[in-house]
Amino acid sequence: MITFKNDHACLSNFWPVTVTVNGILFPSVEHAFQACKTFDLEWKEKIRTASTPGKAKRLGRAAPLRIDWDDIKIDVMEGLVRQKLTALPDIQELLLETGSEVIAELNDWGDTFWGMTVDDDWVLTGRNELGKIWMKLRGELQGKNAKIVYIASVIYQGQMLLTGVNSTYELAKQSASNVASVLPDGVVKVHRVELDAEAFPTEMTEEDPS
């Protein structure tokens, strides 16, 4: 499990990064998130100028809450974390290195909405909504880094004969057709394969070679 400590402390909302809300700059995701809780402009400015993310968090808890906050807070958080990920490319690399591990903010302050708590028996409790956001964004990054290849083969006398792995459908089809031309009743097959960042197949679909 990846937690928001040591090498992964940058996943915390307290990590310094400039994000914007309605054109206004904030020094961390925590500052911006807490300011979004209220429509009161004076409270927003108090939160924005708080000297630390922790102070911003305490001010956000005291500010008059907008009535729709529970309906929008997850979307607000995701939008701010997306900004952070775009602004800090190093975090993108770090996130990809976590592979498929669970990401969670384990905490001892009782936050079971954004994070998770753990008892003496190592029983985890919590919705882990912030961890889910990070894992969602990681999945999107992994998808962007995926590579598409085409595997060409010929079905002949009940056996599949691999004829090549190509970067385009046309090249794959041609390599299989060349082999099929000398095999009576050989059937050309082309499969589209999606590889993840580590070159492991994640999806294979058959393409129509006609």
Stockholm file with secondary structure:
# STOCKHOLM 1.0

chainA/1-210         MITFKNDHACLSNFWPVTVTVNGILFPSVEHAFQACKTFDLEWKEKIRTASTPGKAKRLGRAAPLRIDWDDIKIDVMEGLVRQKLTALPDIQELLLETGSEVIAELNDWGDTFWGMTVDDDWVLTGRNELGKIWMKLRGELQGKNAKIVYIASVIYQGQMLLTGVNSTYELAKQSASNVASVLPDGVVKVHRVELDAEAFPTEMTEEDPS
#=GR chainA/1-210 SS CBCSSGGGGGGSTTSEEEEEETTEEEEEHHHHHHHTTCCCHHHHHHHHTCSSHHHHHHHHHHSCCCTTHHHHHHHHHHHHHHHHHHHCHHHHHHHHHTTTCCBCCBCSSCCCSSSBEECTTCCEESCCHHHHHHHHHHHHHHHHTCEEEEEEEEEETTEEEEEEEESSHHHHHHHHHHHHTTSTTCEEEEEEEEECTTSCEEEEEEECCC
#=GC SS_cons         CBCSSGGGGGGSTTSEEEEEETTEEEEEHHHHHHHTTCCCHHHHHHHHTCSSHHHHHHHHHHSCCCTTHHHHHHHHHHHHHHHHHHHCHHHHHHHHHTTTCCBCCBCSSCCCSSSBEECTTCCEESCCHHHHHHHHHHHHHHHHTCEEEEEEEEEETTEEEEEEEESSHHHHHHHHHHHHTTSTTCEEEEEEEEECTTSCEEEEEEECCC
//
